[in-house]
């Protein structure tokens, strides 16, 4: 029982995403993925132990660090951000066009109101002129009532 406990403590679970083609190749060469990962990491460890004192190794490490600082998902996010910025700019231009259309409509409404006011004033003056002409055309006698005994 003690041996199985120490084995669990000596191991660490590792999760990684790998291309499907690499996964298919590993499955065709190894019985299980854990064995392949262990062999690969051991091989990497041995190759880096030999190269770790060379200048090219340090340069490679710096290059790897630079690439690790900007993983692929950041590039994808940058693309998404650029696409969203383009959509925002498009929407801003559409809003600007709508604003200009509203401004044009406001001017048209203002002109219509001015015309309607002018027409109302003109109609009022026509009514007054008509009234004045009616009083001139009608004789004064028609406007007065005769007493009922002067029927003839």
SULJOTA-V534482 format. One record per helix or strand of 3 or more residues. SS is the DSSP state (a for helix, b for strand). FROM is the first residue (numbers start at 1). TO is the last residue. If there is no record, write none. Layout:
SS/FROM/TO ; SS/FROM/TO
//
This chain:
a/2/9 ; a/20/29 ; a/33/51 ; a/55/69 ; a/72/137 ; a/140/143
//
